[in-house]
Amino acid sequence: MELAQGVQADLIEARLRADTGHAIKAVCVVHNETSTGVTSDIAAVRRAIDAAGHPALLMVDSISGWLAPTTATTNGASTSPSAVRRRA
């Protein structure tokens, strides 16, 4: 995985498919990395876990990302950390 990109759901799916003994108990994902504004597609991660047929728990750290990617100010500008950084 390269820096400055969210998690790759296809890699998660592949790893879970390979875990036939279900040693992996949880998939932990950071939704939005505060200092860079990099956001992961949580729905894609959930679909990957489901597609793998794996019982792993999906755990999401979304403190800074819960509303940031979808929140807009009254003038229509996004308030996500990455959008704010681009405007600065």
KARANOR-V654146 format. One record per helix or strand. SS is the DSSP state (alpha for helix, beta for strand). FROM is the first residue (numbers start at 1). TO is the last residue. If there is no record, write none. Layout:
ss: (SS	SS)
from: (FROM	FROM)
to: (TO	TO)
This chain:
ss: (alpha	beta	beta	beta	alpha	beta	alpha	beta	beta	alpha)
from: (9	26	32	38	42	57	68	72	78	81)
to: (18	30	33	39	52	61	70	72	78	87)
